[in-house]
Amino acid sequence: MKPSLINWTFSCIDSGNALTEPPNDLTARVNKIQELPPLPGIAAKIMKLATDPLADAKRLADIVEMDPLLTTQVIRWASSSFYGYKGEISRVQDAISRVLGYQFVFDLVLGLSALSPLKAPPEGIIGIRAFWMHALASTRLMSELNALFPFEQRIETQTVFFVALMHNIGFPVLGDQFEDEFNILSHLITANPSLSLPKLEKFAFGVDHCELGYWLLKNWNMPSAVVDVVYHHHNPHYRGENYQLNLLTFLTDSLLASINIGDAHNETEYENIYKELNLNATEVNEVFEKVQSQLGDIKEMVKICMNTTN
């Protein structure tokens, strides 16, 4: 990295942050890491359940109940005011069958358990709290947008939910594996709010959160659709196998950026994206307004997730 660029970067940072050394290129360090956090046992069991033709609410509940903390959070989620269930929920199976549904709990618990070994800082612009706020807002908005597609164009609901939940997993990976660089990046983002985050990451470290997330999920043998979007979600020009899902993710991120949620920049010309996805701008705006009205409930859900992952 050229000294002039380093000096420019750090001249943008308030001296109160007390950063005395420039960021390091992480590429070589990433390549040298011999062991990544393994996919937790609960997550592995849930992934296996996905291929079980006899899978049902009871089998999923049996897996969730192996972890007391996950059990508590699923029950709390089902009992939240957002779902308005009037009865008492005391078992995971009841939470699944009466309130949340099989697929929702499957995806939620898979995401919660997969993230559990990644001990990134909770606060800050790319901390775990911000991650969950963006992830849960994305699951809501992407699901609603997907429902606007003609039936034959709709993407499988479980894929949409899990991609929305996990596409920014590179930030927790950065915080877990490279804590100093995570803190530096937080300062850089604050000091340079107008810059594209992936470009800022590349400039500072040589890799970005898309690559870090891809690196982890490939190691975990996650489905290709998820891995593709994790890698490409800041690139609206990607035209690989899962381009529609990727473009839907990009649109979701851009919309949420307009209300200061997430890491995207709201500088997108939506017209071309709407045209390519065959979406109506008026219907998209109606869906987006609906999700914005739910932000208070989403923040309450974030608290539940924070109790699970920290």
C-alpha positions as CSV (number, residue, x, y, z in Angstrom):
1,M,0.0,0.0,0.0
2,K,1.4,3.4,-1.0
3,P,2.4,5.6,2.0
4,S,0.5,8.5,0.5
5,L,-2.7,6.4,0.6
6,I,-2.0,5.3,4.1
7,N,-1.5,8.9,5.2
8,W,-4.7,10.0,3.4
9,T,-6.7,7.2,5.2
10,F,-5.5,8.1,8.6
11,S,-5.8,11.8,8.1
12,C,-9.5,11.1,7.8
13,I,-9.6,9.5,11.2
14,D,-10.1,11.5,14.4
15,S,-6.9,11.4,16.4
16,G,-9.1,10.4,19.4
17,N,-9.2,6.9,17.9
18,A,-5.5,6.5,18.8
19,L,-4.6,4.3,15.8
20,T,-0.9,4.3,15.5
21,E,-0.3,1.6,12.8
22,P,-1.7,1.2,9.3
23,P,-4.0,-1.7,8.5
24,N,-2.3,-4.8,7.3
25,D,-3.0,-6.8,4.1
26,L,-5.0,-9.8,5.4
27,T,-4.7,-11.9,2.3
28,A,-1.6,-13.8,3.4
29,R,-2.9,-14.2,6.9
30,V,-6.2,-15.6,5.6
31,N,-4.4,-18.1,3.5
32,K,-2.2,-19.2,6.4
33,I,-5.1,-20.0,8.8
34,Q,-5.1,-23.8,9.3
35,E,-8.3,-24.1,11.2
36,L,-11.6,-22.3,10.8
37,P,-14.3,-22.4,13.4
38,P,-16.1,-25.7,12.7
39,L,-19.8,-25.8,12.0
40,P,-21.4,-26.3,15.4
41,G,-23.0,-29.6,16.2
42,I,-26.5,-28.3,16.4
43,A,-26.2,-26.6,13.0
44,A,-24.7,-29.8,11.5
45,K,-27.6,-31.8,12.8
46,I,-30.1,-29.3,11.3
47,M,-28.4,-29.4,8.0
48,K,-28.6,-33.2,8.0
49,L,-32.3,-32.9,8.8
50,A,-32.8,-31.0,5.6
51,T,-32.3,-34.2,3.6
52,D,-34.4,-36.4,5.9
53,P,-37.8,-37.2,4.2
54,L,-39.3,-37.9,7.6
55,A,-38.3,-34.5,9.1
56,D,-41.2,-32.9,11.0
57,A,-41.7,-30.4,13.9
58,K,-41.0,-33.1,16.5
59,R,-37.6,-34.0,15.0
60,L,-36.6,-30.4,14.7
61,A,-37.7,-29.7,18.2
62,D,-35.7,-32.6,19.5
63,I,-32.5,-31.1,18.0
64,V,-33.3,-27.6,19.2
65,E,-33.9,-28.9,22.7
66,M,-30.3,-30.3,22.9
67,D,-29.3,-26.7,23.5
68,P,-31.1,-25.1,26.4
69,L,-30.2,-21.5,25.3
70,L,-31.6,-22.1,21.8
71,T,-34.7,-23.7,23.3
72,T,-35.3,-20.6,25.5
73,Q,-34.9,-18.3,22.6
74,V,-37.3,-20.1,20.2
75,I,-39.9,-20.1,23.0
76,R,-39.3,-16.4,23.6
77,W,-39.6,-15.7,19.9
78,A,-42.9,-17.5,19.6
79,S,-44.2,-15.7,22.7
80,S,-43.3,-12.3,21.5
81,S,-46.0,-9.7,20.9
82,F,-45.2,-9.6,17.2
83,Y,-46.9,-12.9,16.6
84,G,-49.8,-12.2,18.9
85,Y,-50.3,-15.7,20.1
86,K,-52.6,-15.7,23.1
87,G,-51.9,-19.1,24.5
88,E,-48.9,-20.2,26.6
89,I,-45.9,-21.7,24.7
90,S,-43.7,-23.9,26.9
91,R,-42.3,-26.4,24.3
92,V,-40.3,-26.0,21.2
93,Q,-42.7,-28.3,19.3
94,D,-45.6,-26.0,20.2
95,A,-43.6,-23.0,19.1
96,I,-43.1,-24.6,15.7
97,S,-46.5,-26.1,15.1
98,R,-48.7,-23.3,16.6
99,V,-46.8,-20.1,15.9
100,L,-43.6,-20.0,13.9
101,G,-43.8,-22.8,11.5
102,Y,-41.2,-25.5,10.6
103,Q,-39.2,-23.7,8.0
104,F,-38.9,-20.5,10.0
105,V,-37.5,-22.3,13.1
106,F,-35.3,-24.4,10.9
107,D,-33.7,-21.4,9.3
108,L,-33.5,-19.3,12.4
109,V,-31.9,-22.0,14.6
110,L,-29.5,-22.9,11.8
111,G,-28.4,-19.2,11.6
112,L,-28.2,-18.7,15.3
113,S,-26.2,-21.9,15.9
114,A,-23.9,-21.3,12.9
115,L,-23.1,-17.8,14.3
116,S,-22.6,-18.9,17.9
117,P,-18.8,-19.7,17.6
118,L,-18.0,-16.3,16.0
119,K,-17.2,-14.0,18.9
120,A,-17.2,-10.6,17.2
121,P,-17.7,-7.3,19.2
122,P,-21.4,-6.7,19.9
123,E,-21.5,-3.0,19.4
124,G,-20.4,-0.6,16.6
125,I,-21.3,-0.1,13.0
126,I,-20.4,-3.6,12.0
127,G,-20.8,-5.3,15.4
128,I,-23.1,-8.2,16.1
129,R,-26.1,-6.0,17.1
130,A,-25.9,-4.1,13.8
131,F,-25.5,-7.5,12.0
132,W,-28.7,-8.9,13.5
133,M,-30.6,-5.7,12.8
134,H,-29.7,-5.8,9.2
135,A,-30.1,-9.6,9.0
136,L,-33.6,-9.7,10.4
137,A,-34.8,-6.6,8.5
138,S,-33.4,-8.4,5.4
139,T,-35.3,-11.6,6.1
140,R,-38.5,-9.6,6.4
141,L,-38.0,-7.4,3.3
142,M,-36.6,-10.1,1.0
143,S,-39.4,-12.5,1.8
144,E,-42.0,-9.8,1.0
145,L,-40.2,-8.8,-2.2
146,N,-40.0,-12.5,-3.3
147,A,-43.7,-12.8,-2.8
148,L,-44.2,-10.0,-5.4
149,F,-42.7,-12.2,-8.1
150,P,-44.9,-14.3,-10.4
151,F,-45.3,-17.7,-8.9
152,E,-43.1,-19.4,-11.4
153,Q,-40.3,-16.9,-10.7
154,R,-40.4,-17.1,-6.9
155,I,-37.3,-18.3,-5.1
156,E,-37.6,-21.1,-2.5
157,T,-38.7,-19.4,0.7
158,Q,-36.1,-21.2,2.9
159,T,-33.3,-20.2,0.5
160,V,-34.4,-16.5,0.6
161,F,-34.6,-16.5,4.4
162,F,-31.3,-18.1,5.0
163,V,-29.5,-15.9,2.4
164,A,-31.0,-12.8,4.0
165,L,-29.9,-14.0,7.4
166,M,-26.3,-15.0,6.5
167,H,-25.1,-12.8,3.6
168,N,-23.1,-10.5,5.8
169,I,-21.5,-13.3,7.9
170,G,-18.1,-12.0,6.8
171,F,-18.3,-9.2,9.5
172,P,-18.6,-11.7,12.4
173,V,-15.7,-13.7,10.8
174,L,-13.6,-10.6,10.6
175,G,-14.4,-9.7,14.3
176,D,-13.7,-13.3,15.4
177,Q,-10.5,-13.9,13.5
178,F,-9.0,-10.4,13.1
179,E,-10.1,-8.3,16.1
180,D,-7.6,-5.5,15.5
181,E,-8.5,-5.1,11.9
182,F,-12.2,-5.2,12.8
183,N,-11.7,-2.3,15.1
184,I,-9.7,-0.4,12.5
185,L,-12.4,-1.0,9.9
186,S,-15.1,0.3,12.3
187,H,-13.1,3.6,12.6
188,L,-12.5,3.8,8.9
189,I,-16.2,3.4,8.1
190,T,-17.1,6.1,10.6
191,A,-14.4,8.5,9.2
192,N,-15.3,7.8,5.5
193,P,-19.1,7.4,5.4
194,S,-19.3,8.2,1.7
195,L,-17.0,5.4,0.6
196,S,-18.2,2.0,-0.6
197,L,-17.5,-0.4,2.2
198,P,-16.1,-3.3,0.0
199,K,-13.8,-0.8,-1.7
200,L,-12.7,0.5,1.7
201,E,-12.0,-3.0,3.0
202,K,-10.1,-3.9,-0.2
203,F,-8.1,-0.7,0.1
204,A,-7.3,-1.3,3.8
205,F,-6.9,-5.1,4.0
206,G,-6.8,-6.6,0.5
207,V,-9.9,-8.7,1.3
208,D,-13.5,-7.8,2.1
209,H,-16.3,-9.3,4.2
210,C,-17.8,-11.0,1.1
211,E,-14.6,-13.0,0.6
212,L,-14.3,-13.8,4.3
213,G,-17.9,-15.0,4.5
214,Y,-17.5,-17.1,1.3
215,W,-14.3,-18.6,2.8
216,L,-16.2,-19.8,5.9
217,L,-19.4,-21.0,4.3
218,K,-17.4,-23.0,1.6
219,N,-15.6,-24.6,4.5
220,W,-18.9,-25.5,6.1
221,N,-20.3,-26.9,2.8
222,M,-23.3,-24.6,2.8
223,P,-25.6,-24.7,-0.2
224,S,-24.2,-23.1,-3.4
225,A,-26.9,-20.5,-3.6
226,V,-26.0,-19.1,-0.1
227,V,-22.3,-19.2,-0.9
228,D,-22.7,-17.4,-4.2
229,V,-24.7,-14.6,-2.7
230,V,-22.4,-14.2,0.2
231,Y,-19.6,-13.6,-2.3
232,H,-21.4,-11.5,-4.9
233,H,-24.1,-9.5,-2.9
234,H,-22.4,-6.1,-3.5
235,N,-22.2,-6.8,-7.3
236,P,-25.5,-6.2,-9.2
237,H,-23.8,-7.2,-12.4
238,Y,-23.2,-10.8,-11.4
239,R,-24.9,-13.1,-13.8
240,G,-24.1,-16.6,-12.5
241,E,-26.5,-19.3,-11.7
242,N,-28.1,-17.5,-8.7
243,Y,-28.1,-14.0,-10.1
244,Q,-31.8,-13.4,-9.4
245,L,-31.3,-14.2,-5.7
246,N,-28.2,-12.1,-5.7
247,L,-30.0,-9.2,-7.3
248,L,-32.8,-9.5,-4.9
249,T,-30.3,-9.3,-2.0
250,F,-28.6,-6.3,-3.6
251,L,-32.0,-4.5,-3.9
252,T,-32.9,-5.3,-0.3
253,D,-29.5,-4.0,0.9
254,S,-29.9,-0.8,-1.1
255,L,-33.4,-0.1,0.2
256,L,-32.4,-0.7,3.8
257,A,-29.4,1.6,3.3
258,S,-31.9,4.4,2.7
259,I,-33.0,4.1,6.3
260,N,-29.5,3.6,7.6
261,I,-29.6,-0.1,8.1
262,G,-26.8,-2.3,6.8
263,D,-23.5,-1.6,4.9
264,A,-24.7,-0.7,1.4
265,H,-24.8,2.7,-0.2
266,N,-28.1,4.0,-1.4
267,E,-26.8,5.2,-4.7
268,T,-28.6,2.7,-6.8
269,E,-30.6,3.3,-10.0
270,Y,-33.6,1.1,-9.1
271,E,-35.3,1.3,-12.5
272,N,-33.0,-1.3,-14.2
273,I,-33.2,-3.6,-11.2
274,Y,-37.0,-3.5,-11.1
275,K,-37.1,-4.2,-14.8
276,E,-34.7,-7.1,-14.6
277,L,-36.6,-8.6,-11.6
278,N,-40.0,-7.8,-13.1
279,L,-41.0,-5.8,-10.1
280,N,-43.4,-2.9,-9.9
281,A,-42.0,0.2,-8.1
282,T,-45.2,1.0,-6.4
283,E,-45.6,-2.5,-5.0
284,V,-42.0,-2.4,-3.8
285,N,-42.5,0.9,-2.0
286,E,-45.7,-0.5,-0.3
287,V,-43.7,-3.6,0.9
288,F,-40.8,-1.4,2.1
289,E,-43.2,0.9,4.0
290,K,-44.7,-2.2,5.6
291,V,-41.3,-3.5,6.8
292,Q,-40.4,0.0,8.1
293,S,-43.6,-0.1,10.3
294,Q,-42.2,-3.4,11.8
295,L,-38.8,-2.1,12.8
296,G,-39.8,-1.8,16.5
297,D,-40.7,-5.5,16.6
298,I,-37.5,-6.3,14.7
299,K,-35.4,-4.5,17.3
300,E,-37.1,-6.7,20.0
301,M,-36.1,-9.8,18.0
302,V,-32.5,-8.5,17.8
303,K,-32.4,-8.6,21.6
304,I,-33.4,-12.3,21.6
305,C,-30.7,-13.1,19.0
306,M,-28.1,-11.2,21.0
307,N,-28.8,-13.3,24.0
308,T,-28.1,-16.4,21.9
309,T,-24.9,-15.4,20.1
310,N,-23.1,-13.4,22.9
